[in-house]
């Protein structure tokens, strides 16, 4: 797998993007707080996102999910608020796999047409489009009203008198009513009842979920008998497999370019190994990204499950976060790539997404610029994809108290809200930097420069990688706990990349060992002039193994020094 370009994903929480309403009332309704629409992704908006260097946009939360907003006037069923998290609801509690979320449409009756127009605009802007596929669980009151003719609904033919059957779509607790440590009563809607109770989405196989469980969801049955230890029933293909494959085919036929598969490791790898090749047979260029957190399962989900890319969360993300927050040494970065060197091209790097705390939040770094060295490493270390989360490029801190999502350093996925920094960048549909402050503009310029370098420089998108840290340990010339250096090479060009996680500017001397020159077939060039691609400034370095490269590394940043071998 060697795409023509390095994949740069811009993840955006669709509901929040473009919302200009200033109210921002905690637990506010859609009428009070407003809601972003698919139409907010105008040609101008998409052009500006593309200019950041993005090759793909992941539109998060576009499939219809449970909500406390009443859309019965449009023929849609109403969700009981006791089993909906937040006024807007979680985009991962899908209520109809075949429908677009009505919140996102200007004209609710035309929501699918508006989605199809968004696909077209995204492609016309020169980018590819990714949406979520949520395979492990659905909203408690799942019911598809938009399913194609002849398609049976999830659970429609289930035998609810048994806890498990390979033919069932859900798991049941026969004879028991849903209870648990959650308030199932609402003053307007009355009490939510579910009998027999269904198993909850986070593998809670009893009728007693609590507030920390994914109580708003029910677990889908892919043929694994969790109750009776009777193992896996994968032949013939379970009914859930067939239904979920058909849902993937439905969305792939809309012209999208990829699926980000939520909690993919909670679904048997055998399903993916069966389904993904069938989707790719009809749509060969479509990509599948898996949210997988168990490194022991990485190779299984790549080679047997046929995923193109996996989250590098417990490796590179966790390590870079620890280095940025002064709780780990930069030397730990080497161990990250070594542990997955054989599958590096399949890993998706990031420092922010909708699940994680914002870099600028009080719970992470408290300062968006402290992420710069980590972002340089994340983006430039290898040829694999890298992702940023909307607002990251202007230092959004995620420190609002939106409602169901409290003040936790994350941007809410449950509430109707508008984000001050995004509002100002949106600037009433102008999508420019006029209302951003100087710091925000500088942050955006950094991301814009870095993300674009990923495909402007073949060394980054296609080159070889060489870690220099083993030759720079325990020396006075470099603090290996705060600095990290590596080389990328492609044909007759070399990038010497060095970052400084420290809070003070440092003069460093980087040893480039003899083995690097041999392995990368680089000539020793003595005193040469090089350019820092991040700033455009030139400097002179000594490019040989006999003498270290001396350079000044700015605090919380780095350099990408370009060396031409001919």
N, C-alpha and C positions, 0 to 999 in steps of 0.2 A: 504494500500500500504506500504509494508515493504520489500524493496529489501534486498538481502543478504549482500550487501555492500553499504556504503555511496557513492553516485555518485559524482565523481570529474571530472569536464569537463575542458578539455584544448581546448580553442577556438583558432583557427589559421586562419589567413587571407591567404588563399591558394596561391593566386597570389604572395604574398610577401615572403613567406617562401622559403628558399633555393635559392633565387636569389642572385647570387654572382657578378653580373655586378656592377662595381664601378662608372659608369658614373654619375648617379643621377642628370640628367639635368632637371630643372624645366620644366614641360609640355613636357617631352621627350617621344618619340615614343617607341614602344616595341623593335624596332631595336636598339635604342640608349640606353635605360635603362634596357633592358632585362625583363624577367618575370619568376617567379617560376613555376614549373611544378608539377603535381601529382607524377611524378616519383622521385621528390626530397624527398618524404616521403619513404625513404629506410627502410629496416629492422633495420639498425643501428639508424636512426632518430627516428623511432617509439619505439624502445627499450629504448632510452634515455627519451622520453616523458613518457613512461610507468613508468620508474624509478622515475619520479617526483611524482608519486602517482596517475596519471590520470587513470580513469576507462573508460572515453569516450573522443573522439575527435570530436569537432564540426568543420568540414571543411566549412569555410565560403566562399560563392561565387563560387560554382562549377557549378550551372545551367547556361546555356547560357544567357548572358545579352548583352544589346546594347553596342557597342564599336566604337571608331573611327578607329580601325585597320581594314584594308581591307582583308577580307577572301573570296572574290568572286572567287578566283582561286580554292577554295574548294567547290564551289557551294552554298556558303552562301550569303545571301543578305547583302547589305551594308547599314549601318545606317547613317542618315544625322547628321553631327557633331553638328548642332545647337540644337539638342534635345538629346545630349549625354553629361553628366557631366564628364569632364576630358577625357584625351586621352584613358584611359582604360575603362572608363564607370563605372557606379554604378552597383554593383551586385544585387541591388534591383530594377533594371529596366530590368526585364526578357523579353527576345525577343523570347525564345522558351522553354516552360516548359518541353519539351521532349528531350532536348539536353544538352550536357556538353559543358562548355565554351571552345572554341578552344584555347584560350590563355594558357590553363593549360596542353595542350597535347604536347608531344614530336613529335608525328605523328598525325596531325590534323584529318586525315581520320580514325584514330583508337582511337579517344578520348573516346568513350563509353567503349571500351575494356580496356583502361588505367584506367578509373574510376572503372570498375569492378575489376581490379587487385588491385586497392587501397583499396577497400572494403575487399578483401581477405587478403591483407597484414596487414591491421588494426586489423582484427580478429585474425590473426596468432600471432600478437604481444600481444594479450591478452586484447585488448580494444574494445569498441563498437563505432559505427560511427553515428554521427548526421550530417544532412545537413539542409540547409535553405529551408523552403517552404514560398513563397512570395504570399499570397493570395489576398491582397487588391488592387494591381495595377500591371500593366505591362508596358514595354517600349512603347513609342508612336507608333513605327512601328512594333509592335508585329506581327510575322508571324512564325508559326511552320512549318519547313521543315522536321523535324524528327518525327512528330507524327505518331502513328501506323496507318496502313491501316484501312480505314473506320471511322476514327475519324475526326470530323468536327472542323475547327479552331475557336478560339475565334473571335466573330464578323462576322463570315462567313455568317450567316443567319440573321443578325440584320436588323431591320427596321430603317434606319437612318433618316427617316422623322419625327420621334417622339423623344421627349427628354427621355421618359421612357416607357419601356415595360417589363413585367416580363420575356419575352422570349429573350430579348436582353442581350448580355454580357457586353455592355458598355452603358454609358450615353452620350447623344448627345445634342448639342446646334444647332438645325436645322436651316439651312440657313446661319449660321455664320461661318466665317473662324477663325482659331486660330490666335490670335494676342498677346496682352499682353505686359508686360514690359520686354521682352526678345528679343534678337537679333536672328531672324530666318533666317538670311542670312549668307552664308559661301562662301568665294571667289571661292573655287573649286566646291562645290556642288550646288551653287545657293541658291535659297530661299526654305525653307521648307514650304510646304503647307499642310493644313489639313482642309477639308471642307466636311461635317460639322465638327466643332470642337468637340472633346470629352472632357468630364469632367476630370480634373486633379486629380492625385492620392491622394492628401491631402484634398479631399472633396471640391475642387474648381469647382463649378457647373456653370461656365461661360466660355467664350472664352478668358479671359484676365488674365492668370497666370502671376506672376512676378518672379523675381530672387529668392525670398525666398520660393516660392512654389516648390512642387515636379514636376516642369514643364516637366521633362523628362519622366514622367509616366502618364498613364491614369487609371482612377478608374474603377474597375470591379463592375458589377451590380449583387447583390445577392438577388434582389427582393424588395429592399427598395426604395419607391418612394420619393425621396428628393425634387422633383419639385412641385408635385401637392398635397402633404400632404394626399395622399390616403393610407398611411400606408404601411404595409408589405404584400407582396404577396408570401407566402411560401408554398402554397398548390394549385396545385401540385408542387413538388420540381422544382425550377427554373433551366433553362438550365445551368447556371453558376455553380450551386451546383453539378450537375452531372459531368460536365467537370472537375471541381476541385477535386472531389472525385476520378475520374479515374486517374488523374495525381498523386495523393497521392498513389494510388494502384500501379501505374507504378513504382515509386521509391521504395516503400516498397518491391516490388518483386525483387529488385536488392540486397536485403540482408542488407539494412541499418537498424539501430537500433532506430532511432529517428528523429523527425523533430523539428526544432526551427522555430516557426511560426511568421513571421515578422508582426508587427502591428496587432496582432490577434483581438484586441478589435475594429478595424475599420471594421471588418467583423461580421455580426450578429451572436450572440451566438447560435441561432437556427441552423445555418449551421453546426457549430462544433458538436453540440449535435446529429445531423443527420449523419455527415460524420465519426467522429472518431470511434464510435462503429462499423461501417462497416469495417474500416481499421483493427481494433483490432480483429474483428471476424476471419479475415484471417491471421493476424500477431499479436497474443496476447501479445507478449513481447515488441512491439514497443512503444516508449514513445513520448509524445507530450508536448512541452514547449511553452508557450505563452508569447509574449511580450505584457503585459497589464500594463497600468500605472494608471488606475483608481481604487483605493481601493474599491469603492462602487460596482465594477463589479467582484471583485476577486472570491467571492463564486459562482456567476452565471457561470463564465467560468470554474470553477472546477466542480461543482455539476451538472450543466445543460449542459455545453459545453464539459465535460469529459476530460479536460486537466489534465495531470499528475502534471505539474509544471508551475508556473508563475514567472516572474521576480520580485524580491523584490527590486525594484528600488526606488520608492518614499518613502519607509519605511526605511529599513536598510541601503541601499546604501547611500541615501541622508543624513541620520543621521550620519553614520560613517564618511562620507566625511566632514560634518560640524564639528564633534568632532576633526578629524585630523587637520582641518584648523583653529581650535581655535574659531569657531563661534557658537558652541553649547556645552552643558555640557554632560559628559558621562552618566549622569542620564537619558538622553533622550533615551538611548538604551533600557531601561526597557519598555518604552511605545511602542517601535517597536514590541517586541514579544507579549506584552499584546493585542495589537490591532488585531493580527492575530493568537492568540494562538490556536484556533480551526482548523486552516488550515496550521500551521507552516510546517508540513511535505511536503506540496505542494509548498513551496517557494524556488526559486533558488537564492542563495546569490552570490554576486560578488563585487569586487572593481574596475574592469576594464572590458571593452568590446570594440568592434569596434566603438560604438557610443559615449563613454565617454572619457573624457580627461585622459591621462596617469597620474598616481600618481606622477611620477617624473618630470612631466612637470611644467613649471612656472605658469601654470593656476590652478594647484591643490596643491600639497604639496611641489613641488620643490626638493623633496628628497625621493627616493624610500623606505628608511628604516622607514620613518614616518608612513608608512602604516602597519607596522608589528603588532601593537596592534589591529588595525581594522581587519586585516586578521585573527588573532587568534580568534577574536570574530566571524567573518563571517564563519570560517571553523568549529569551535568547539562548537558553541552555541546549535546546535540541530542536528537531524539526517538527515535533508534535504540536497539537493545537494549544492555544491559550485563550482564556476568556476573561472579560471584565464585566462588571455588573453596573447597570446604568446609574449614574451619579458618582461612581468611583472616580471617573475622570475629572470631576470637579470637586472632589473632597467631601462628598455628602457624609454626614456623621451618623445618621440613623438614630438620633437621640430624642425623637418625638414620643409622646405617650398617646398612641392613636386610639386605644380602646381595648379590644380583646388582646391585641399585641401591646403589652406595656412598654415601659422605657427600658429596653433591653439591648440597645445598640444595633437592632435589626430594623430594616424597613418593613412595615407590616405587609403580610400577605392575607390578612383576615378582615381588614377594615377599609371603609371608604376614606380617602385621604388625598391630600396633595402635598408635594414635597417642595419646600421653599427653594432649594438650589435648582431643582429641575424646572420649577415654574419660571425662575428668572432666566434660565437658559432657553426655555421654550419661548418666552417673551412674546406672548400672544400670537403664537404661530410663526414668529420670525426665525426662531431657532438660530440665535446668534449669541455672542458673548457680551453684548452691550451692558447687560445688567449684572454681570459677574464682577466680583471684586478682583483686585490684582492677584491675590494668592490663588483664587479659583482659576483665573486665566492661565497662570503659570503651571498649575497642576495639569490643566487640559493640554497645554502645549507639550508638556513632558509626555503624557500618554499618546498624544497624536504623533509626536516624533518617534517614540519607541515602537508603537504598533505598526506604523508605516515602514520602519526599518526592517521589520520581520519579513516583508516580502520584497522590499527594495534591494536587500542584501541577500544574495544567493548563499552566502556563508551561513546565514541564520535559517533560511528556508530549506536548504539542501545540504549544508556542509557537515563535515566531520567535527566531532567534539573531543577536546582533550582537557582534562581536569589538571590544574597546575598545583593543587594544594599539597600534594605529597612532597613537592620540592620546596615548599615554603613554610614548613612547620618549625616551631621552636627557634625561630630566627629573630634577630633584632630588626630586620628590614620590614617585616609585616606582622601584624597582629592577627594570627589565623582565626581567632575567636570573633573578630569584628570585620575582617576582610575576606573576600573570596574572589578567586581569579580562574579564568579558563580561556581556552582558545577555540575558535571556530574557523574552519578552513574549507574553501571551495575553489578548485582549480588554482588560479594564480593570485588569489586574494586570501588574506588572513584577518580575522578580527581578534584582537586581544581585549578581553572583557574583564574588568575588575570593578568590584563594588565595595562600598564602605558602609557597614551597618552602624557605625559609631556616630556619636553626636558632635564630633570635632573633625575638622579637616586633617588629613594625614598625608605626609610624604612617605610613599612606600617604595620598596625595591623588590620587584617580582622576579624570582628565578625562573627561567625557562630551561628545563633540563635537556640534555643531549638527546634523550629518548624522544622528546616532543619533535625535535627537528627531523629525526629519523622516521618516526611513525607518520608524520604529516608531510614528509618529503619537502621540508622548507629549507631554503638556503640561509646561511648566516649572513646577515647584511650589514653588520656594524652600525654606524651612526646614520639614522635615516629620519626623514620627516614623515610624520603621520598626522591624521586628522581624527579628532574626537567627533564621532557621528552624532552624539547627543547635543553638542554645542556648536559644532562647526569650527572650533578652534584647532589650530595646528600646534604641534610641539615636536621636539626631537627626542628620539629614544635610541638605545643601543640594542639592536635585535640580534643577540647572540647568546650562546649558552655560557660563555666565559664571564659575562658580566650581567648583573640583574638589570631589568628595565626600571628606571626611576621615573616616577610620576606622582603628581599631587592628586589625591582622591578627595573630592568634596564630601562633607558630612552628609549622611543619609542619602547617598546617591552613588554615582559610579561613572565609568568611562567606557566607551566602545571605540577603541583605537583601530583604525583601518590601515593595514599594511599591504602594499602592492608588491608582489614578489618579482614582477618584471616591469 
